[in-house]
Amino acid sequence: MDIIDTPSSNVILSIKNLSTSFRIEGEYYAAVDDVSIDVMENEVLAIVGESGSGKSALALSIPLLHNMNYTRVEGEIIYDGNNILDMSEAELNKIRGAQISMMFQDPLVALNPLLKVGGQIEEGLFYHTNMNANERKARAIELLTDVGMHNPELTYNQYPHQLSGGMRQRAMTALSIACKPKLIIADEPTTALDVTIQAQILDLLARIQDETDASMILITHDLGVVAEVADRVAVMYAGQIVEVASVYQLFENPCHPYTRSLLNAIPVIGSKSTRLKDMKGVVPTLKYMPRTGCRFSRRTPWIASTVHEATPTYHEIEPGHKVLCTCYNHFYFEDDAQFKKGKEYDHAAFKPKDGDE
């Protein structure tokens, strides 16, 4: 199912009806279920959602980094006019790192503990460029300088365990941009970092994306990160994209009940309330995930079942802004006092239409 129509000349990656399924006890279950979305040139597309929503499974599907012994990937991932799913391993290795690069969630796990940082950065240059040994070393030190290492020559000769969390993330960033890729996939690049280092990494990513004109897919559960760096946002729940919009549209007019619940759960500075607004329920496990109807309906039992579509489709709210299922028209928060009084709500403005507060 298509999510958004975009001019083909500006599309760098087109994902069409993508399903990524994992084998559990002999059966395959889709963690990414019939997802379609385009990534535009020089844009940052954020994919947000709770853990278990399918974000990382989607990210790893693009360069086909799953263990294919127990994973099945179907659909189309069109890059440079070719379907990545039809490529041989040799063809894939030509674009991995060189044209499509991956920044993994945990650099300490992703980086090889037995190799020095400089050698790991040089590896991609060795396979994808004609640089000699001296040129590769100079390029690696240049990259470490670009990502803000205070002593790049020292870092070049260090092992990953000798670096702090923020330094490892910077090293991972240097590795991912070494060959000047056209598309960077950043999977939770600020996870487990303190707030100050998070801000530095976000500034670094924004600067690199601006300087290289690369497109970026940013996987995150942090809406604060989204607000700071994204151009467009896809909200993912239970393997599906339930809402897609520009970052301005999403924060100005969130529509899907899941999107609104995510935003509602963010603590508000200066609020008089002492109670955090949590979201009821959890993302269903892969094996027991509902495959029919509105998948978020189980977490909003106070909403009438009749407002959900039996087969949810996308509805355009405004140009570039689409939402899955008609339930967005009827959603309200369970503890909303105004609804308990029976007042009609404007879902976009979050206030009674009659102005009666």
C-alpha positions in Angstrom: 0.0 0.0 0.0 1.4 3.4 -1.0 1.8 6.0 1.8 2.8 9.1 -0.1 3.3 10.1 -3.7 6.5 11.9 -4.4 8.2 13.1 -7.6 10.3 10.2 -8.8 13.2 12.5 -9.8 13.7 13.4 -6.1 13.4 9.9 -4.7 16.7 8.3 -3.6 15.1 5.2 -2.1 11.7 3.7 -2.7 10.3 1.0 -0.4 7.3 -0.7 -1.8 5.1 -3.3 0.1 8.0 -4.4 2.2 7.5 -7.3 4.6 10.3 -8.6 6.9 9.3 -11.8 8.7 11.2 -13.9 11.3 10.9 -17.6 11.8 9.6 -18.7 15.2 9.0 -22.3 15.8 8.9 -23.1 12.1 6.4 -20.3 11.2 7.2 -16.8 9.8 5.8 -13.7 11.5 6.1 -10.2 9.9 7.9 -7.6 12.0 7.6 -5.2 9.1 4.2 -5.7 7.4 3.5 -4.3 4.0 5.4 -1.0 4.4 5.7 1.5 1.6 7.5 4.9 1.8 10.0 7.0 -0.2 13.2 8.6 1.0 13.9 11.9 -0.7 17.2 13.4 -1.7 18.9 15.4 1.0 16.2 14.8 3.6 16.2 13.4 7.1 13.3 10.9 7.5 12.7 9.9 11.1 11.0 6.6 11.9 9.6 6.6 15.4 7.8 4.3 17.7 8.2 2.2 20.8 10.6 -0.7 21.1 9.2 -3.7 19.2 7.4 -1.5 16.6 9.6 -2.8 13.8 11.9 0.2 13.3 15.2 -1.6 13.4 13.9 -4.5 11.4 13.0 -2.0 8.7 16.3 -0.3 8.9 18.3 -3.6 8.6 16.2 -4.7 5.7 17.3 -1.9 3.5 20.9 -3.1 3.1 19.8 -6.7 3.7 21.8 -7.1 6.9 19.4 -9.7 8.5 20.5 -13.3 9.0 18.7 -14.7 6.1 18.7 -18.2 7.5 15.7 -17.3 9.6 14.5 -14.1 7.9 12.3 -13.6 4.9 12.3 -10.2 3.2 9.6 -9.5 0.5 8.5 -6.6 -1.6 10.7 -4.0 -3.3 13.6 -1.7 -2.1 14.4 0.4 -5.2 17.8 2.1 -5.1 19.4 3.7 -8.2 16.8 1.9 -10.4 17.5 -1.5 -9.0 15.6 -3.7 -6.5 18.1 -4.4 -3.6 16.2 -7.7 -2.9 17.2 -9.0 -6.4 20.9 -8.2 -5.9 23.6 -10.9 -5.4 25.8 -10.7 -2.3 28.6 -9.4 -4.5 26.4 -6.6 -5.8 25.2 -5.8 -2.3 28.8 -5.5 -1.0 29.5 -2.8 -3.7 26.8 -0.5 -2.3 27.0 -1.4 1.5 29.2 1.2 3.1 29.9 3.0 -0.2 26.5 4.2 -1.2 24.3 3.1 1.7 25.9 3.1 5.2 24.6 2.0 8.6 25.2 3.5 12.0 24.3 0.8 14.5 22.6 1.3 17.8 25.5 0.1 20.0 28.9 1.1 18.7 30.6 -1.1 21.3 28.9 -4.1 19.8 29.1 -3.0 16.2 32.8 -2.1 16.3 35.3 -4.9 16.2 37.0 -5.1 19.6 40.1 -6.7 18.2 40.8 -4.0 15.6 42.0 -0.4 16.2 39.6 2.4 15.3 41.7 3.6 12.4 41.9 0.2 10.8 38.2 -0.2 10.9 37.6 3.2 9.2 40.2 2.3 6.6 38.5 -1.0 5.8 35.7 0.6 3.8 38.2 2.8 2.0 40.2 -0.3 1.1 37.2 -2.0 -0.5 35.5 1.0 -2.2 38.3 3.4 -3.2 41.7 3.3 -5.0 43.5 5.0 -2.1 46.9 3.7 -1.1 47.8 3.0 2.5 49.1 6.5 3.3 46.0 8.1 1.7 43.7 5.8 3.7 45.4 6.7 7.0 45.2 10.4 6.2 41.6 10.1 5.3 40.8 8.2 8.5 42.5 10.9 10.6 40.7 13.6 8.7 37.4 11.9 9.4 38.1 11.6 13.1 39.0 15.3 13.1 35.7 16.1 11.3 33.6 14.2 13.9 35.2 16.2 16.7 37.8 13.9 18.2 40.2 16.1 20.2 43.2 13.9 19.5 42.5 12.1 16.2 46.0 10.6 15.9 45.6 9.0 19.3 42.1 7.7 18.6 43.3 6.2 15.3 45.5 3.8 17.3 43.0 3.0 20.1 40.7 0.1 20.5 36.9 0.6 20.9 37.0 -0.3 24.6 39.4 2.5 25.3 36.9 5.1 24.1 34.0 6.6 26.0 30.4 6.1 24.8 30.3 9.5 23.0 33.7 8.9 21.4 32.6 5.4 20.1 29.6 7.0 18.6 31.8 9.6 16.9 34.1 6.8 15.6 31.0 5.0 14.3 29.9 8.2 12.6 33.3 8.6 11.0 33.2 5.0 9.7 29.7 5.4 8.3 30.6 8.5 6.2 34.1 7.5 5.1 33.1 6.7 1.5 30.7 9.6 1.3 27.5 7.5 1.0 24.3 8.9 -0.5 22.1 7.4 2.2 22.9 7.0 5.9 20.8 4.8 8.2 21.2 5.8 11.8 19.7 3.3 14.2 19.2 5.0 17.6 22.4 7.0 17.4 21.9 8.7 20.8 20.8 5.7 22.9 22.6 5.3 26.3 24.4 8.7 25.9 24.0 11.5 28.4 22.1 14.6 27.4 25.1 16.7 26.7 26.7 14.1 24.4 23.3 13.4 22.8 23.2 17.1 21.8 26.7 17.0 20.4 26.0 13.8 18.3 22.8 15.4 17.0 24.6 18.5 16.0 27.3 16.4 14.4 24.7 14.4 12.3 23.0 17.6 11.2 26.2 19.1 10.1 27.4 16.0 8.2 24.1 15.6 6.5 24.1 19.3 5.5 27.7 19.2 4.3 27.5 16.0 2.3 23.9 16.4 1.0 23.3 12.8 2.0 19.8 11.5 2.8 19.4 10.0 6.3 16.9 7.6 7.8 16.9 8.2 11.6 15.5 5.4 13.7 14.5 6.7 17.2 11.9 6.5 19.9 12.8 10.0 21.1 10.5 12.7 19.8 12.8 15.4 21.0 15.4 14.1 18.6 12.9 14.1 15.9 11.9 17.7 16.5 15.5 18.8 16.3 16.8 17.1 13.2 14.1 15.5 11.1 12.4 16.9 7.9 9.7 14.2 7.7 8.4 11.6 10.2 6.9 8.1 9.8 5.3 6.8 13.0 5.5 3.0 13.2 3.4 0.7 15.3 3.2 -3.1 15.3 5.0 -3.4 12.0 3.0 -0.8 10.1 3.4 2.9 9.4 0.4 4.5 11.0 1.1 8.1 10.2 3.5 10.0 7.9 3.9 13.8 7.8 6.4 16.6 7.8 7.9 17.3 11.2 6.0 20.5 11.4 2.7 18.8 10.5 3.2 16.0 13.0 3.8 18.3 16.0 1.2 20.8 14.9 -1.5 18.4 14.0 -0.9 14.8 15.2 -3.8 12.6 14.2 -3.4 8.9 14.7 -4.2 7.8 18.3 -0.8 6.2 18.6 1.0 9.4 17.6 -1.1 11.5 20.0 -0.5 9.0 22.8 3.3 9.2 22.2 3.2 13.0 22.4 0.9 12.9 25.3 3.4 10.8 27.3 6.1 13.4 27.0 6.6 15.3 30.3 5.8 19.0 30.0 8.1 21.5 31.7 6.2 23.8 34.0 3.1 21.5 34.2 1.3 21.5 37.5 0.6 17.8 37.2 2.8 15.5 39.3 1.7 12.4 37.5 3.2 11.2 34.2 0.8 10.3 31.5 1.7 6.8 30.5 0.4 4.9 27.5 -1.8 1.9 28.3 -0.7 -1.6 27.2 2.4 -2.6 25.3 3.4 -3.4 21.7 2.2 -7.0 21.1 4.9 -9.6 20.7 5.7 -10.7 17.2 4.0 -14.1 17.4 0.8 -12.8 18.9 0.6 -9.5 16.9 -3.0 -8.9 15.5 -2.9 -9.1 11.7 -6.4 -7.7 11.0 -8.2 -4.5 11.8 -6.6 -1.5 13.6 -3.7 -2.9 15.5 -3.8 -0.1 18.1 -7.4 -0.7 19.0 -6.5 -3.1 21.8 -4.8 -0.3 23.6 -7.8 2.0 23.3 -10.7 -0.2 24.6 -12.7 2.8 25.6 -13.2 3.7 21.9 -16.1 2.1 20.1 -14.9 -0.8 17.9 -17.2 0.5 15.1 -14.9 3.6 14.5 -12.1 1.3 13.3 -11.8 0.1 9.7 -11.9 -3.7 9.2 -9.2 -3.2 6.6 -7.4 0.1 7.5 -6.4 2.3 4.7 -4.5 5.6 4.5 -6.4 8.9 4.6 -4.8 12.2 3.5 -5.3 14.9 6.1 -3.4 17.5 4.1 -0.8 17.4 1.4 2.0 15.1 2.5 0.2 14.0 5.7 -1.5 10.6 5.8 -2.9 8.5 8.6 -4.0 4.9 8.8 -7.6 4.0 9.8 -10.5 6.3 10.4 -10.3 6.0 14.2 -8.3 9.2 14.3 -11.6 11.1 13.8 -13.1 9.6 17.0 -10.1 9.3 19.4 -10.0 10.9 22.8 -7.9 10.2 25.9 -9.6 8.0 28.5 -9.1 10.5 31.3 -10.2 13.5 29.2 -12.7 15.3 31.4 -14.3 17.2 28.5 -15.3 13.9 26.8 -16.7 12.7 30.1 -19.0 15.7 29.9 -20.0 14.7 26.5 -18.6 17.7 24.6 -17.6 17.3 21.0 -13.9 17.6 20.3 -11.9 18.9 17.4 -9.1 16.3 17.1 -6.7 18.7 15.5 -7.0 21.5 18.0 -7.4 19.3 21.1 -10.1 21.6 22.6 -13.9 21.8 22.6 -15.3 23.1 19.4 -17.8 25.3 21.3 -14.8 27.0 23.1 -16.3 26.0 26.5 -13.3 25.2 28.7 
